[in-house]
Amino acid sequence: MITSEQREQLRGWFAGRLPDDLFEELTEITVDREEITVIGRIPAPRLAEDAPVAEREAALESRVQEFRERTREDRMAVAREAEHRFRRKVSWGVECGGRRALFTHVAAPVMTRLRQPERQVLDTLIAGGVARSRSDALAWCVRLVQRHTDDWLTELRDSLEHVQRVRAQGPDTGPDHPPHTDDGE
């Protein structure tokens, strides 16, 4: 979990480091323990007002693919610097014409011990064709919870940031006790 200030510094670093012409707008940066995801808006293709849906979909898909190929070298250079600086993998995505596309992203394994009733829920999702595996079913459940409890999760994250600020003001944070960092220095 990172603080709001750390998130702002991260966003500022990317805003300052990304080439000016990479995105129309840097729309979102999300971060967790393993990954930083950078999403920017790119221009939608120009089409006739009455263009059919299939044409629009094909144009959006090809615009995203063109952007991905054209900007690969620049994005990789920024990612290398960021991965060294922030000790997290960098993933990329774009928003184009109301569609969001992620190019790469980390699929982090999660170890958990589930009892039979929880395993049965996952197995039911597999049997129903909602998921291909227990891992896929678990990810589906997490997305469902996230969608329905977003306000509660936001409040919980804000509370955790407050705990981190209070902890940073504790007695072990003075000049005789430098704060612990994860950057190896």
Secondary structure as the mmCIF struct_conf table of DSSP 4:
data_model
#
loop_
_struct_conf.conf_type_id
_struct_conf.id
_struct_conf.beg_label_comp_id
_struct_conf.beg_label_asym_id
_struct_conf.beg_label_seq_id
_struct_conf.end_label_comp_id
_struct_conf.end_label_asym_id
_struct_conf.end_label_seq_id
HELX_RH_AL_P HELX_RH_AL_P1 SER A 4 ARG A 17
BEND BEND1 LEU A 18 LEU A 18
TURN_TY1_P TURN_TY1_P1 ASP A 20 ASP A 21
BEND BEND2 LEU A 22 LEU A 22
BEND BEND3 GLU A 24 GLU A 24
STRN STRN1 GLU A 25 VAL A 31
BEND BEND4 ARG A 33 GLU A 34
STRN STRN2 GLU A 35 ARG A 41
HELX_LH_PP_P HELX_LH_PP_P1 PRO A 43 ARG A 46
TURN_TY1_P TURN_TY1_P2 GLU A 49 ASP A 50
HELX_RH_AL_P HELX_RH_AL_P2 VAL A 53 PHE A 86
BEND BEND5 ARG A 87 ARG A 88
STRN STRN3 LYS A 89 CYS A 96
TURN_TY1_P TURN_TY1_P3 GLY A 97 GLY A 98
STRN STRN4 ARG A 99 LEU A 102
BEND BEND6 PHE A 103 PHE A 103
HELX_RH_AL_P HELX_RH_AL_P3 GLN A 116 ALA A 127
TURN_TY1_P TURN_TY1_P4 GLY A 128 GLY A 129
BEND BEND7 VAL A 130 VAL A 130
BEND BEND8 ARG A 132 SER A 133
HELX_RH_AL_P HELX_RH_AL_P4 ARG A 134 HIS A 148
BEND BEND9 THR A 149 THR A 149
HELX_RH_AL_P HELX_RH_AL_P5 ASP A 150 ALA A 168
TURN_TY1_P TURN_TY1_P5 GLN A 169 GLN A 169
BEND BEND10 GLY A 170 GLY A 170
HELX_RH_3T_P HELX_RH_3T_P1 PRO A 171 THR A 173
BEND BEND11 GLY A 174 GLY A 174
TURN_TY1_P TURN_TY1_P6 PRO A 175 ASP A 176
BEND BEND12 HIS A 177 HIS A 177
HELX_LH_PP_P HELX_LH_PP_P2 PRO A 178 HIS A 180
BEND BEND13 ASP A 182 ASP A 183
#
